[in-house]
Amino acid sequence: MFYVKILLNNLFIVFATELPIAYFLGARSIKKISSVALINIITNPAIVYISLLTLLFAREWHTPVLIILEVAVLFVEGFSFSKFKTFENKKPYLISLCLNFTSFLTGEIIEKIFY
């Protein structure tokens, strides 16, 4: 149950940070905001789960694995934004970088304050 709480907390942080920024960057319809949310429902739990596993079983590999995962998520989300035309003619990979950087930084700040 503890891990489910971690996954849900992380997903909440992602939604609370990325969805308003996605709206600001041009995803103004329900369909476009929903595509951002659905893409994050797919990518976020996977990255959080793998990150937790590396913390538990291979702590020394956590940072390199996290970097690889974040880069992979940038490409997956950027490709998805491009495919679904979530942000019209804007740069989907740059938008993915902005969204992920913001939610990652927010998560780090929250972790430093509360844990």
N, CA, C and O atoms as a DFTB+ gen file, in Angstrom:
460 C
 N C O
     1  1       0.823      -1.199       0.000
     2  2       0.000       0.000       0.000
     3  2       0.863       1.258       0.000
     4  3       0.491       2.276      -0.584
     5  1       2.017       1.179       0.659
     6  2       2.922       2.326       0.727
     7  2       3.375       2.745      -0.666
     8  3       3.451       3.938      -0.959
     9  1       3.678       1.771      -1.529
    10  2       4.154       2.079      -2.873
    11  2       3.056       2.675      -3.737
    12  3       3.325       3.525      -4.586
    13  1       1.821       2.237      -3.528
    14  2       0.694       2.820      -4.255
    15  2       0.543       4.288      -3.878
    16  3       0.278       5.129      -4.737
    17  1       0.713       4.594      -2.596
    18  2       0.632       5.980      -2.140
    19  2       1.729       6.827      -2.789
    20  3       1.478       7.963      -3.192
    21  1       2.926       6.287      -2.889
    22  2       4.029       7.003      -3.533
    23  2       3.703       7.260      -4.999
    24  3       3.895       8.369      -5.498
    25  1       3.207       6.228      -5.691
    26  2       2.856       6.388      -7.100
    27  2       1.769       7.436      -7.293
    28  3       1.861       8.263      -8.199
    29  1       0.744       7.410      -6.453
    30  2      -0.349       8.371      -6.570
    31  2       0.101       9.785      -6.214
    32  3      -0.301      10.746      -6.870
    33  1       0.934       9.920      -5.177
    34  2       1.451      11.243      -4.816
    35  2       2.264      11.845      -5.958
    36  3       2.123      13.027      -6.272
    37  1       3.106      11.033      -6.571
    38  2       3.912      11.515      -7.689
    39  2       3.041      11.900      -8.878
    40  3       3.293      12.911      -9.534
    41  1       2.033      11.112      -9.152
    42  2       1.139      11.422     -10.262
    43  2       0.367      12.715      -9.979
    44  3       0.143      13.517     -10.886
    45  1      -0.033      12.911      -8.738
    46  2      -0.719      14.152      -8.365
    47  2       0.197      15.359      -8.585
    48  3      -0.245      16.381      -9.110
    49  1       1.456      15.250      -8.191
    50  2       2.415      16.344      -8.384
    51  2       2.566      16.644      -9.877
    52  3       2.595      17.804     -10.286
    53  1       2.660      15.594     -10.678
    54  2       2.791      15.773     -12.129
    55  2       1.564      16.482     -12.690
    56  3       1.696      17.420     -13.476
    57  1       0.381      16.043     -12.297
    58  2      -0.841      16.687     -12.791
    59  2      -0.926      18.144     -12.328
    60  3      -1.281      19.030     -13.106
    61  1      -0.600      18.383     -11.063
    62  2      -0.712      19.735     -10.501
    63  2       0.258      20.712     -11.151
    64  3      -0.018      21.910     -11.207
    65  1       1.383      20.220     -11.638
    66  2       2.362      21.119     -12.259
    67  2       2.252      21.124     -13.786
    68  3       2.245      22.190     -14.401
    69  1       2.168      19.960     -14.389
    70  2       2.243      19.894     -15.845
    71  2       0.960      20.323     -16.551
    72  3       1.031      20.939     -17.614
    73  1      -0.198      20.018     -15.998
    74  2      -1.435      20.360     -16.698
    75  2      -1.657      21.871     -16.807
    76  3      -2.021      22.342     -17.885
    77  1      -1.453      22.651     -15.740
    78  2      -1.582      24.112     -15.915
    79  2      -0.552      24.690     -16.887
    80  3      -0.863      25.599     -17.657
    81  1       0.659      24.168     -16.851
    82  2       1.688      24.665     -17.766
    83  2       1.352      24.257     -19.208
    84  3       1.545      25.042     -20.136
    85  1       0.853      23.040     -19.389
    86  2       0.434      22.601     -20.722
    87  2      -0.671      23.510     -21.258
    88  3      -0.672      23.865     -22.436
    89  1      -1.599      23.881     -20.398
    90  2      -2.663      24.812     -20.800
    91  2      -2.063      26.148     -21.222
    92  3      -2.434      26.705     -22.255
    93  1      -1.145      26.652     -20.425
    94  2      -0.484      27.928     -20.717
    95  2       0.281      27.859     -22.042
    96  3       0.330      28.843     -22.781
    97  1       0.877      26.705     -22.345
    98  2       1.675      26.554     -23.562
    99  2       0.845      26.238     -24.807
   100  3       1.394      26.117     -25.903
   101  1      -0.463      26.104     -24.646
   102  2      -1.308      25.966     -25.829
   103  2      -2.242      24.783     -25.880
   104  3      -3.034      24.685     -26.817
   105  1      -2.191      23.888     -24.927
   106  2      -3.116      22.746     -24.905
   107  2      -4.399      23.211     -24.222
   108  3      -4.608      22.960     -23.035
   109  1      -5.259      23.894     -24.986
   110  2      -6.396      24.571     -24.383
   111  2      -7.720      23.822     -24.477
   112  3      -8.704      24.253     -23.877
   113  1      -7.771      22.746     -25.190
   114  2      -9.030      21.999     -25.270
   115  2      -8.988      20.819     -24.302
   116  3      -7.923      20.399     -23.850
   117  1     -10.163      20.304     -24.000
   118  2     -10.259      19.123     -23.131
   119  2      -9.489      17.957     -23.745
   120  3      -8.804      17.223     -23.034
   121  1      -9.598      17.785     -25.049
   122  2      -8.912      16.686     -25.731
   123  2      -7.396      16.808     -25.570
   124  3      -6.719      15.810     -25.323
   125  1      -6.868      17.999     -25.705
   126  2      -5.419      18.195     -25.618
   127  2      -4.917      18.038     -24.182
   128  3      -3.882      17.411     -23.952
   129  1      -5.635      18.599     -23.227
   130  2      -5.251      18.438     -21.817
   131  2      -5.368      16.965     -21.424
   132  3      -4.533      16.444     -20.685
   133  1      -6.410      16.302     -21.925
   134  2      -6.572      14.870     -21.629
   135  2      -5.427      14.055     -22.198
   136  3      -4.987      13.087     -21.578
   137  1      -4.934      14.437     -23.380
   138  2      -3.812      13.688     -23.953
   139  2      -2.558      13.864     -23.100
   140  3      -1.797      12.913     -22.924
   141  1      -2.333      15.067     -22.570
   142  2      -1.194      15.277     -21.662
   143  2      -1.362      14.408     -20.420
   144  3      -0.414      13.757     -19.981
   145  1      -2.565      14.398     -19.857
   146  2      -2.830      13.598     -18.657
   147  2      -2.642      12.104     -18.928
   148  3      -2.012      11.405     -18.133
   149  1      -3.178      11.617     -20.032
   150  2      -3.067      10.188     -20.342
   151  2      -1.626       9.768     -20.612
   152  3      -1.206       8.686     -20.202
   153  1      -0.882      10.607     -21.290
   154  2       0.530      10.299     -21.535
   155  2       1.275      10.196     -20.206
   156  3       2.128       9.326     -20.033
   157  1       0.949      11.091     -19.262
   158  2       1.585      11.044     -17.946
   159  2       1.122       9.853     -17.121
   160  3       1.893       9.327     -16.318
   161  1      -0.110       9.423     -17.301
   162  2      -0.588       8.225     -16.601
   163  2       0.213       7.003     -17.048
   164  3       0.410       6.067     -16.273
   165  1       0.668       7.015     -18.281
   166  2       1.471       5.903     -18.801
   167  2       2.925       6.013     -18.341
   168  3       3.500       5.037     -17.860
   169  1       3.518       7.199     -18.487
   170  2       4.957       7.326     -18.253
   171  2       5.327       7.496     -16.784
   172  3       6.335       6.943     -16.342
   173  1       4.540       8.247     -16.018
   174  2       4.938       8.557     -14.644
   175  2       5.022       7.341     -13.729
   176  3       6.045       7.165     -13.067
   177  1       3.994       6.491     -13.657
   178  2       4.126       5.331     -12.765
   179  2       5.309       4.427     -13.128
   180  3       5.953       3.856     -12.247
   181  1       5.587       4.304     -14.414
   182  2       6.717       3.461     -14.829
   183  2       8.034       4.028     -14.317
   184  3       8.853       3.293     -13.766
   185  1       8.241       5.318     -14.492
   186  2       9.501       5.918     -14.060
   187  2       9.626       5.906     -12.530
   188  3      10.712       5.678     -11.997
   189  1       8.528       6.148     -11.836
   190  2       8.563       6.145     -10.368
   191  2       8.838       4.728      -9.851
   192  3       9.632       4.547      -8.928
   193  1       8.190       3.739     -10.439
   194  2       8.369       2.353      -9.994
   195  2       9.810       1.877     -10.217
   196  3      10.418       1.282      -9.326
   197  1      10.345       2.141     -11.400
   198  2      11.729       1.731     -11.682
   199  2      12.698       2.491     -10.784
   200  3      13.690       1.927     -10.324
   201  1      12.417       3.755     -10.536
   202  2      13.255       4.553      -9.637
   203  2      13.245       3.979      -8.219
   204  3      14.287       3.898      -7.568
   205  1      12.071       3.586      -7.750
   206  2      11.975       2.966      -6.418
   207  2      12.745       1.648      -6.363
   208  3      13.422       1.360      -5.377
   209  1      12.639       0.855      -7.420
   210  2      13.368      -0.413      -7.446
   211  2      14.879      -0.190      -7.379
   212  3      15.584      -0.920      -6.682
   213  1      15.374       0.813      -8.099
   214  2      16.818       1.065      -8.047
   215  2      17.226       1.585      -6.673
   216  3      18.325       1.287      -6.204
   217  1      16.367       2.349      -6.030
   218  2      16.685       2.795      -4.665
   219  2      16.754       1.617      -3.698
   220  3      17.595       1.590      -2.799
   221  1      15.874       0.654      -3.887
   222  2      15.836      -0.495      -2.986
   223  2      16.959      -1.497      -3.234
   224  3      17.535      -2.031      -2.286
   225  1      17.273      -1.755      -4.504
   226  2      18.168      -2.860      -4.824
   227  2      19.517      -2.470      -5.424
   228  3      20.444      -3.280      -5.435
   229  1      19.634      -1.263      -5.913
   230  2      20.902      -0.851      -6.540
   231  2      21.081       0.662      -6.376
   232  3      21.141       1.409      -7.353
   233  1      21.163       1.081      -5.137
   234  2      21.195       2.514      -4.828
   235  2      22.283       3.259      -5.602
   236  3      22.075       4.398      -6.021
   237  1      23.432       2.629      -5.793
   238  2      24.539       3.302      -6.478
   239  2      24.219       3.581      -7.957
   240  3      24.861       4.424      -8.583
   241  1      23.233       2.877      -8.505
   242  2      22.838       3.075      -9.899
   243  2      21.642       4.011     -10.051
   244  3      21.201       4.271     -11.171
   245  1      21.115       4.518      -8.942
   246  2      19.883       5.306      -9.003
   247  2      19.998       6.538      -9.903
   248  3      19.144       6.753     -10.763
   249  1      21.026       7.336      -9.717
   250  2      21.151       8.564     -10.509
   251  2      21.313       8.286     -12.000
   252  3      20.599       8.887     -12.802
   253  1      22.228       7.394     -12.407
   254  2      22.316       7.124     -13.852
   255  2      21.025       6.547     -14.436
   256  3      20.629       6.903     -15.546
   257  1      20.377       5.667     -13.695
   258  2      19.117       5.083     -14.175
   259  2      18.051       6.167     -14.286
   260  3      17.294       6.193     -15.256
   261  1      17.987       7.055     -13.306
   262  2      17.001       8.133     -13.324
   263  2      17.226       9.056     -14.521
   264  3      16.263       9.476     -15.164
   265  1      18.466       9.371     -14.823
   266  2      18.769      10.221     -15.980
   267  2      18.319       9.534     -17.268
   268  3      17.691      10.159     -18.123
   269  1      18.639       8.260     -17.403
   270  2      18.236       7.506     -18.602
   271  2      16.711       7.461     -18.720
   272  3      16.163       7.647     -19.807
   273  1      16.035       7.215     -17.604
   274  2      14.575       7.163     -17.620
   275  2      13.970       8.509     -18.007
   276  3      13.044       8.564     -18.816
   277  1      14.486       9.588     -17.437
   278  2      13.956      10.919     -17.741
   279  2      14.149      11.262     -19.214
   280  3      13.254      11.828     -19.841
   281  1      15.306      10.924     -19.768
   282  2      15.545      11.182     -21.199
   283  2      14.591      10.347     -22.053
   284  3      14.041      10.838     -23.040
   285  1      14.400       9.094     -21.671
   286  2      13.468       8.233     -22.406
   287  2      12.054       8.801     -22.361
   288  3      11.349       8.805     -23.370
   289  1      11.639       9.283     -21.187
   290  2      10.303       9.864     -21.047
   291  2      10.175      11.120     -21.900
   292  3       9.125      11.351     -22.499
   293  1      11.219      11.928     -21.964
   294  2      11.184      13.116     -22.826
   295  2      10.892      12.736     -24.271
   296  3      10.079      13.375     -24.938
   297  1      11.564      11.687     -24.750
   298  2      11.344      11.269     -26.133
   299  2       9.964      10.659     -26.333
   300  3       9.311      10.928     -27.342
   301  1       9.518       9.851     -25.395
   302  2       8.191       9.229     -25.516
   303  2       7.101      10.299     -25.488
   304  3       6.189      10.286     -26.314
   305  1       7.200      11.218     -24.539
   306  2       6.182      12.268     -24.444
   307  2       6.256      13.218     -25.637
   308  3       5.223      13.596     -26.189
   309  1       7.457      13.603     -26.035
   310  2       7.598      14.476     -27.198
   311  2       7.010      13.848     -28.447
   312  3       6.301      14.507     -29.208
   313  1       7.306      12.562     -28.660
   314  2       6.742      11.843     -29.802
   315  2       5.216      11.797     -29.712
   316  3       4.520      11.995     -30.708
   317  1       4.706      11.533     -28.508
   318  2       3.250      11.461     -28.320
   319  2       2.596      12.813     -28.557
   320  3       1.546      12.886     -29.196
   321  1       3.201      13.885     -28.051
   322  2       2.660      15.223     -28.291
   323  2       2.647      15.535     -29.785
   324  3       1.712      16.153     -30.294
   325  1       3.692      15.102     -30.473
   326  2       3.780      15.323     -31.917
   327  2       2.707      14.517     -32.651
   328  3       2.025      15.035     -33.535
   329  1       2.569      13.262     -32.279
   330  2       1.617      12.364     -32.936
   331  2       0.168      12.825     -32.735
   332  3      -0.631      12.801     -33.671
   333  1      -0.165      13.247     -31.503
   334  2      -1.532      13.669     -31.185
   335  2      -1.773      15.151     -31.460
   336  3      -2.872      15.660     -31.242
   337  1      -0.733      15.839     -31.941
   338  2      -0.819      17.272     -32.231
   339  2      -1.349      18.063     -31.035
   340  3      -2.206      18.936     -31.170
   341  1      -0.820      17.732     -29.879
   342  2      -1.273      18.344     -28.632
   343  2      -0.957      19.837     -28.574
   344  3      -1.724      20.616     -28.009
   345  1       0.153      20.226     -29.151
   346  2       0.575      21.620     -29.060
   347  2       0.704      22.286     -30.422
   348  3       1.563      23.147     -30.610
   349  1      -0.139      21.899     -31.373
   350  2      -0.169      22.472     -32.713
   351  2       1.209      22.454     -33.360
   352  3       1.803      21.388     -33.521
   353  1       1.718      23.610     -33.729
   354  2       2.977      23.681     -34.464
   355  2       4.180      23.957     -33.572
   356  3       5.274      24.218     -34.074
   357  1       3.998      23.906     -32.288
   358  2       5.111      24.182     -31.380
   359  2       6.037      22.969     -31.290
   360  3       5.710      21.895     -31.796
   361  1       7.167      23.138     -30.660
   362  2       8.176      22.077     -30.557
   363  2       7.803      21.098     -29.444
   364  3       7.961      21.429     -28.269
   365  1       7.315      19.908     -29.781
   366  2       6.820      18.972     -28.768
   367  2       7.908      18.464     -27.814
   368  3       7.630      18.227     -26.638
   369  1       9.132      18.296     -28.300
   370  2      10.192      17.782     -27.432
   371  2      10.652      18.854     -26.438
   372  3      10.975      18.539     -25.293
   373  1      10.681      20.100     -26.868
   374  2      11.024      21.197     -25.967
   375  2       9.929      21.387     -24.914
   376  3      10.220      21.646     -23.747
   377  1       8.686      21.258     -25.331
   378  2       7.575      21.353     -24.382
   379  2       7.642      20.205     -23.382
   380  3       7.421      20.410     -22.189
   381  1       7.943      19.010     -23.856
   382  2       8.102      17.863     -22.952
   383  2       9.209      18.130     -21.937
   384  3       9.060      17.823     -20.754
   385  1      10.313      18.700     -22.398
   386  2      11.414      19.042     -21.496
   387  2      10.956      20.046     -20.444
   388  3      11.246      19.873     -19.260
   389  1      10.251      21.084     -20.855
   390  2       9.762      22.097     -19.903
   391  2       8.802      21.495     -18.877
   392  3       8.920      21.754     -17.679
   393  1       7.859      20.697     -19.353
   394  2       6.881      20.090     -18.449
   395  2       7.556      19.143     -17.465
   396  3       7.272      19.184     -16.268
   397  1       8.438      18.303     -17.958
   398  2       9.096      17.334     -17.084
   399  2      10.074      17.988     -16.121
   400  3      10.183      17.569     -14.968
   401  1      10.775      18.998     -16.575
   402  2      11.690      19.704     -15.684
   403  2      10.924      20.350     -14.537
   404  3      11.351      20.286     -13.384
   405  1       9.791      20.972     -14.856
   406  2       8.986      21.634     -13.835
   407  2       8.446      20.636     -12.813
   408  3       8.529      20.876     -11.609
   409  1       7.896      19.521     -13.285
   410  2       7.342      18.557     -12.330
   411  2       8.448      17.859     -11.548
   412  3       8.266      17.567     -10.366
   413  1       9.587      17.585     -12.173
   414  2      10.714      16.973     -11.468
   415  2      11.225      17.916     -10.378
   416  3      11.454      17.493      -9.245
   417  1      11.402      19.185     -10.719
   418  2      11.879      20.176      -9.752
   419  2      10.882      20.348      -8.606
   420  3      11.282      20.443      -7.445
   421  1       9.605      20.386      -8.923
   422  2       8.576      20.496      -7.884
   423  2       8.627      19.293      -6.953
   424  3       8.548      19.447      -5.734
   425  1       8.758      18.102      -7.517
   426  2       8.863      16.887      -6.700
   427  2      10.089      16.906      -5.800
   428  3      10.020      16.503      -4.639
   429  1      11.207      17.374      -6.334
   430  2      12.434      17.460      -5.536
   431  2      12.264      18.439      -4.382
   432  3      12.681      18.153      -3.260
   433  1      11.659      19.581      -4.645
   434  2      11.433      20.588      -3.590
   435  2      10.513      20.030      -2.513
   436  3      10.786      20.179      -1.322
   437  1       9.427      19.390      -2.925
   438  2       8.492      18.799      -1.965
   439  2       9.185      17.723      -1.143
   440  3       8.966      17.626       0.065
   441  1      10.017      16.916      -1.787
   442  2      10.740      15.869      -1.066
   443  2      11.687      16.462      -0.028
   444  3      11.787      15.949       1.086
   445  1      12.379      17.533      -0.387
   446  2      13.331      18.170       0.555
   447  2      12.590      18.798       1.737
   448  3      13.092      18.786       2.861
   449  1      11.404      19.342       1.490
   450  2      10.650      19.996       2.556
   451  2       9.996      18.983       3.502
   452  3      10.062      19.136       4.722
   453  1       9.367      17.950       2.937
   454  2       8.539      17.065       3.751
   455  2       9.182      15.728       4.129
   456  3       8.672      15.038       5.011
   457  1      10.289      15.346       3.484
   458  2      10.844      14.021       3.797
   459  2      12.224      14.172       4.272
   460  3      12.880      13.181       4.592
